[in-house]
Amino acid sequence: MSSIAIAGLQLEGPNGDNLDLVEREVALTMRRFPWVQMVLASELNVCGTDPAAAEAMPGPRESRLCEIARRHGIWLIPGSMFEAADGQVFNTIPVINPAGEVLARYRKMFPWLPYEAATTPGSEPVLFDVPGVGRFGLSNCYDMWFPETVRTLSSLGAEVILHPSLTSTVDRAAEHNIISAHAAIHQCYFFDVNLGPSVGVGQSMVAGPGGELVYQAGRGRDIFPLKLDLDYVRDVRANGWQNLSQNLKAYRDSTIDFQNFNGDKASDYLRGLGPLAMPSRDSAK
């Protein structure tokens, strides 16, 4: 059986440097659940939400995370951190292997505009393979609101979508629906870890390849180790969930040329929606 044990770290903490906290929580997780192979934390939990905390990568913060991964012999996806590069700030997720090496870095493609205007969007999807297990794709918070991002990952073979997030707003229930829908549409595990109080609202969620709920956290601190069966994903993709819809193959075999309505291809309707700007009291009128 091809499986992997992933622990989600839904942590609490102040809005700022939480690297010491993350290091302690990883150690506690591995002491209690030594069979865990991968640890996934939330968006911006390590460094806080102020872009002034950005560091170059590689840099001191990332190097310390590499040492944590090496010490425990785990895959560590520590959530995202602000990355300083070429005079810009990116919201970046490093992928660190059990030897403490950075295999990839994913820059968030869709900063939450207009609120995250200081962050430059990335442009490249990132996937990585865990030898003997399977293929993983990275998504960061608001990215999942854009179906094309997950479609790209599943079309390139991602069997698990790792999704650090930082949601602190009233639309968390809508995000739960999106997580479940992505898992079913793309016939994969969708492993979301949201930041807990005092910054986020918690309620992390993991869904399976039929869209089924695997786990949902409460609002406070929660460490949830889960063993995911990737042979189950492969069976669903080959035969359909409960031998029903074979979505990925049907999409592959379609002769329809789907139009992307962004950039220069934006429709008159989309252009007519006006600029992407911060809402005001007057805008409600």
C-alpha positions in Angstrom: 0.0 0.0 0.0 1.3 3.5 -0.9 0.5 5.7 2.1 1.9 8.7 4.0 1.3 10.0 7.5 0.9 13.8 7.5 0.5 15.9 10.7 -1.3 19.2 10.3 -0.2 21.9 12.8 -3.1 24.4 13.4 -1.2 26.6 15.9 -2.1 29.6 18.0 0.2 32.4 18.6 0.8 36.2 18.3 1.1 37.9 15.0 4.9 37.9 14.5 7.9 35.7 14.9 6.7 32.2 15.9 9.7 30.2 14.8 10.4 29.1 18.4 6.8 28.0 18.8 6.8 26.0 15.5 10.0 24.3 16.5 8.5 23.2 19.9 5.3 22.0 18.3 7.1 20.0 15.7 9.2 18.3 18.5 6.1 17.6 20.5 4.3 16.2 17.5 7.2 13.8 16.7 7.6 12.8 20.3 3.9 11.8 20.5 3.5 10.5 16.9 6.9 9.2 15.8 5.4 7.5 12.8 4.6 10.9 11.1 6.5 11.4 7.9 5.4 14.9 6.9 4.4 18.1 8.9 2.4 20.9 7.3 1.8 24.2 9.0 -0.3 27.3 8.2 0.3 30.4 6.0 2.5 33.1 7.6 2.5 31.3 11.0 6.3 31.4 11.2 6.9 35.1 10.4 3.6 36.9 10.9 1.6 39.0 8.5 3.8 42.1 8.2 5.7 42.1 4.8 8.6 43.9 6.6 9.5 40.5 8.0 10.5 39.3 4.6 13.9 37.5 4.3 15.9 36.3 1.4 15.7 32.5 0.7 17.9 30.8 1.5 18.2 32.8 4.7 18.4 32.4 8.5 14.7 31.6 9.0 14.6 29.0 6.3 18.0 27.5 7.4 16.6 26.9 10.9 13.6 25.1 9.4 15.9 22.9 7.4 17.7 21.9 10.6 14.3 21.1 12.2 13.4 18.8 9.3 16.8 17.1 9.4 16.7 16.6 13.2 13.4 14.8 13.0 13.9 13.1 9.6 10.6 14.5 8.2 9.3 16.3 5.2 8.6 19.8 6.5 6.3 22.2 4.7 6.3 25.0 7.4 3.6 27.0 5.8 4.5 30.2 3.9 6.9 33.0 4.8 7.5 36.4 3.3 10.5 36.2 0.8 12.5 39.2 -0.2 13.8 38.9 -3.7 14.8 41.5 -6.4 13.2 44.4 -4.4 9.9 42.5 -4.2 8.1 40.5 -1.5 6.6 37.1 -2.2 4.5 34.8 -0.1 6.5 31.6 -0.4 6.2 28.0 0.8 9.5 26.1 1.0 9.5 22.3 0.6 12.1 20.7 2.9 13.0 17.0 2.7 14.1 14.7 5.6 17.8 15.5 4.9 17.1 19.2 5.6 17.3 20.2 1.9 15.0 22.7 0.2 13.7 21.0 -2.9 11.4 23.7 -4.1 9.8 27.0 -3.2 6.2 28.0 -4.2 5.3 31.6 -4.5 1.6 32.3 -3.9 0.0 33.1 -7.3 -3.0 34.9 -6.0 -2.4 37.3 -3.1 -5.7 38.3 -1.5 -6.2 41.6 -3.3 -6.7 44.4 -2.5 -5.7 43.5 1.1 -2.3 42.0 0.2 -1.2 44.6 -2.2 2.4 44.6 -0.9 2.9 41.0 -2.1 4.0 40.2 -5.6 2.3 37.1 -7.2 4.2 34.1 -8.3 3.7 32.5 -11.7 4.8 28.9 -11.5 3.0 25.8 -10.1 5.1 23.6 -7.8 4.9 19.9 -7.4 7.2 17.4 -5.8 7.5 13.7 -5.4 7.9 11.7 -2.2 9.8 8.6 -3.3 7.8 5.5 -3.0 4.7 7.4 -2.1 3.4 9.8 -4.7 3.1 13.4 -6.1 2.2 16.5 -4.1 1.1 19.9 -5.2 1.2 23.2 -3.4 -1.6 25.8 -3.0 -1.6 28.8 -0.7 -4.8 30.1 0.8 -6.6 32.4 -1.7 -5.1 30.4 -4.6 -7.8 27.7 -4.2 -10.5 30.3 -5.1 -9.2 30.1 -8.7 -10.0 26.6 -10.0 -7.3 26.8 -12.7 -4.6 26.6 -10.1 -5.8 23.2 -8.8 -6.6 22.0 -12.3 -3.0 22.6 -13.3 -1.7 20.6 -10.3 -4.0 17.7 -10.8 -3.3 17.6 -14.6 0.4 17.3 -13.7 -0.3 14.4 -11.4 -0.7 15.8 -7.9 -2.5 13.3 -5.7 -2.4 15.4 -2.6 -2.9 19.2 -2.5 -1.1 20.7 0.5 -2.8 24.0 1.4 -1.5 26.2 4.1 -4.0 29.0 4.8 -4.6 32.0 6.9 -8.3 32.9 7.0 -9.6 35.2 9.7 -12.9 36.2 8.1 -16.5 35.1 8.0 -16.2 33.2 4.7 -14.6 30.1 6.3 -17.7 28.0 5.6 -17.4 28.9 1.9 -13.8 27.7 1.9 -14.9 24.4 3.4 -17.2 24.0 0.4 -14.3 24.8 -2.0 -12.0 22.3 -0.3 -14.5 19.5 -0.6 -15.4 20.5 -4.2 -11.7 20.5 -5.3 -11.1 17.1 -3.7 -14.0 15.6 -5.6 -13.5 17.4 -8.9 -9.8 16.6 -9.0 -10.1 13.2 -7.3 -7.4 13.9 -4.7 -6.7 14.6 -1.0 -7.0 18.3 -0.2 -5.1 18.9 3.0 -5.8 22.4 4.4 -4.2 23.8 7.5 -5.6 27.2 8.6 -4.0 29.4 11.3 -5.6 29.4 14.7 -6.2 32.3 17.1 -5.3 35.0 17.7 -4.7 35.6 14.0 -6.9 33.1 12.1 -10.1 31.2 12.8 -8.7 27.7 12.6 -11.2 25.1 11.4 -8.7 23.3 9.2 -10.1 20.7 6.9 -9.0 17.6 5.0 -11.1 16.1 2.3 -10.8 12.9 0.3 -11.0 12.1 -3.4 -14.8 11.6 -3.3 -15.2 15.0 -1.6 -15.7 13.3 1.7 -14.7 14.9 5.0 -11.6 13.2 6.4 -11.1 15.6 9.3 -12.3 19.1 10.4 -10.6 20.9 13.3 -12.1 23.3 15.8 -11.0 26.9 16.3 -8.1 26.4 18.7 -4.8 24.7 18.7 -5.0 21.3 17.0 -2.4 18.8 16.0 -3.9 16.2 13.6 -1.9 13.4 12.2 -3.6 11.5 9.4 -2.6 8.5 7.3 -3.5 9.0 3.7 -3.9 6.1 1.3 -2.7 7.1 -2.2 -3.7 3.8 -3.7 -7.3 4.9 -2.9 -6.7 8.1 -5.0 -5.4 6.0 -7.9 -8.4 3.7 -7.8 -10.8 6.7 -7.8 -9.0 8.2 -10.7 -9.0 4.9 -12.6 -12.5 3.8 -11.9 -14.4 6.8 -10.4 -15.4 7.3 -6.8 -17.6 4.3 -5.9 -17.1 3.4 -9.6 -19.0 6.5 -10.7 -17.5 9.6 -12.4 -14.1 9.4 -14.0 -13.7 13.2 -14.1 -10.0 13.6 -14.9 -10.2 11.2 -17.9 -13.3 12.9 -19.2 -11.7 16.3 -19.0 -8.6 14.9 -20.7 -10.6 13.4 -23.6 -12.8 16.5 -24.2 -12.5 18.2 -27.6 -13.7 21.5 -26.2 -11.1 24.3 -26.3 -11.8 26.1 -23.0 -11.3 29.9 -23.2 -9.4 31.6 -20.4 -11.2 34.9 -19.6 -8.2 36.7 -18.0 -5.6 39.2 -19.1 -6.0 40.2 -22.7 -8.7 37.6 -23.2 -11.0 39.1 -20.6 -14.6 39.4 -21.7 -16.6 42.6 -22.0 -18.6 41.5 -19.0 -15.5 41.0 -16.8 -14.1 44.3 -17.9 -17.4 45.9 -17.0 -17.0 44.9 -13.3 -14.6 47.8 -12.7 -11.2 47.9 -11.0 -10.1 45.6 -8.2 -10.1 48.2 -5.4 -10.6 48.4 -1.6 -14.3 48.5 -0.8 -15.5 51.7 1.0 -18.7 52.8 2.6 -19.8 54.5 -0.6 -19.2 51.3 -2.7 -22.1 49.7 -0.9 -24.4 52.2 -2.6 
